Amino acid sequence: LKRRREGESLPRGAAGGNEGKNPSALQARLLERLPFPLTGAQEEVLVEINRDLGSGRAMARLLQGDVGSGKTLIAFLAALNCVERGMQAAILAPTELLAKQHAAQAGRILDPLGVRLACLSGSVSAAGRRPLLKALKEGDIDIIIGTHALFSKELEYRNLGLVVVDEQHRFGVAQRVELRDKASGVDPDLLIMTATPSPRTLSMTLYGDLDVSVI
């Protein structure tokens, strides 16, 4: 768990604006710190996501892109939009190794912005879980990254607004319902990412369950 620096506040307010064409304040701060610009495809996808997040309806979007195309960075930018609006974001990875990799990357680029991060997996001891669960419930964690442990019944979010699922075919419909329940019975915004969509994912897309973005 990384605490926000003393005296440092995060800007709150409209995220995106101009129908999502402009990045939110926190997103702009991160983009300024990156040693490289976004690609054209990444910029287009970010506009689509920001437009969804500001639409007043729950986002349900599939982000498709090859390994190394920058999907994780886009997920972090989406989470910043959520945090800026006073809500929490959960990023789910299919394995503990990948969750730790995401958490390490998030720490490097988001901690300087004052974003409060936590990582939770099944290997976290009971002693380590207790303060984390308390912080999550009280809203002292902005973004939590983890594995299926994020579905645990003991977890309570103060205001879950965005769920990012990495490799969506590893997670079922029932688990998506569990996440909705953790968002006080309302549908949180949902961004699911995959490098190689499965036939089931393509079927969901054809039936209109998901909007699609491609990097």
N, C-alpha and C positions, 0 to 999 in steps of 0.2 A: 504494500500500500504506500503510495507516494502522496504526501500532503501538499496542498497548495501553499506556496510560499507566504510567509507572514506579510500582510499588507498588500498582497497582490490580489486584484479582483479580475473576474472575467467579464467581458462586455456582454450585456444581455440586450435582447431586442429582436427586431425583425431579422430573420436569417435569409440572406439571399437578396430578396427584392428584385424588381425588374423581371418578374416571372422566372427567377432563378438564374438569370444571365450573369449576375454579379455574385462573386463569392461572399459569404458572410464575413464578419469582422475576424473571427477566429480562423476561418479558412484562409483569409488573406494573409494573416500573420504567419501561418504555416507556409504558405506558398512563397512568401518573401524569404523565408529561411532555407528553403530547399536549394541545393547547389545546381539544380537543373529545372527547366520549365516543364510543365505538363505537355504531353503530346496532344495533337489535335483531337484524337479519339478520347483521351482522358478528359479534356476540357468539355467535350460534347456530353460525355456521360455524367460529369459533375453537374452540368446545367440540367440534365434530365432528372437527376436525383434531387437537386435543390428545388426544382419545380414541384416534384412530388411532395417533398417535405413541407412546402408552403401552401399546398393545395387545400388543406382542411380535411382530406380523406387519408386513410391509412395507405401508405405505399406498400406495394407488393411487386418488387422488381427483381428480375434475374440479371446478374452481371456476368457475362461470359467473356473469357479472355484466356489466352495461352499462359502457361507458367512464365512468370517474369514480365508480364505485360503491365503490371502496376495495379492490379485489383485491390491489393491490401492498402495501398496509399489512398485510393478512392474511398475505401471503407473507413479509414481514419478521418478523412475529410467529411464524410457523411456524419460520423459520430460527433465531430466538432460542431456541426450545424445543430445537432440535437442538444449537446451540452450548452451551447449558447442560448438555447431557448429554455434552459433551466431543467432539463430532463436527463435521465441516465441512458447509457447505451451499453448493450451486452454484445460481445463478439464471441461466437462459438466456433471452435476448431474441432476437427474430428479426432485429433490425437493430442496427448499431453506435450509431445515434442513441438508440434506446430503451434500450440497455444503459447508455449514459452518463447518460441521464436517471434510470434506476433507481439507478445508482451515486451520483449527486449527491444524490438523495433519501435514500438509505441513509446517506450520510455525515452529513447534517444531523441525522437522528434516532437513528442507532445509534452513531456515533462517541462521543457523550457517555457512552454506557454502557460504553465500553472495548472494544467489539467491533472486531476487526481485519478490515478490508475491503480488497478489491482488485478492479480492473476489468481485464478482458482482452478485446481484440478483435484483428482481423487487422492493424490499423494500428499496434499497439504494436511498436516496433523490437526487434531482436534484443538490443540492449544493455539495453533495458527489461524484456525477458522473462526474462532469465537470473536476476536476483534474485527475481523474482516466482515463477518455477517452483521455485526452491530453497525459498522460504518456504512455498509450498503443500505441497511434499513433506514438509517438516519440521514441518508443523502450525502454522506461524506466521501463517496466514491462517484466519480463522473462516468468512467468507462471501466467495465470489468471484462476481462478476457479469460476464457476457460474452455473446458471440455463439457461433457455431459453433466459434470458436477453443477453446472449452472441451472439444471432442471431440478435440483434437490428441493424437497419440500421445505427444508429449513430456511431456504433463501427467501428473503423478502426485499423487494425493491421499494424505494420511496416513491419514485416516479419514472418507471421504465418507459422510454419513448421510442427506442430504436433497437432492433435485433438484427445483427449481421450473422449470417450462417455461411461458413466456409465449406465448400464441397457439399452442396445441398442434398445430394443423393444419399448421404450418410444419415440424414435426419428424416423422420417420418412426419405425417400429418398430425399424429397424436402429440408429438413433441412440440409442434407449432401451437397447438391448442394449449398446452401447458404454459408456454411462454405468454400467450394472451392472458391466461388466468393470473400470471404474475404481474401483469400490467393492469390489475384491478378490473379485469373483465372486459377491457376495451382492446381493440386491435392495435398493437404498437406498429410503427413503420417497420417493414421487413425488407431487407436486402440480402439476397442469397447469391453466392458466387460459385462458379464452377469453371474449370478449364475444359472439361469434356462432358457436355450435357448427356445424360442418359436418356434412353427412349421415354422413360416416365416423365422426365423434365420437359421434353419436347411435347409430350401429350398435354401436360399441364399448361404449357404456353399456348398450344393450339386451342384449348378450351377456354382461354381468356383468364386463367387464374393469375398469370404473371405478365407484367410488361417486360420487355427485353432491352438491355443495353449491351453493346459489344465493344470491347477494346481490341 
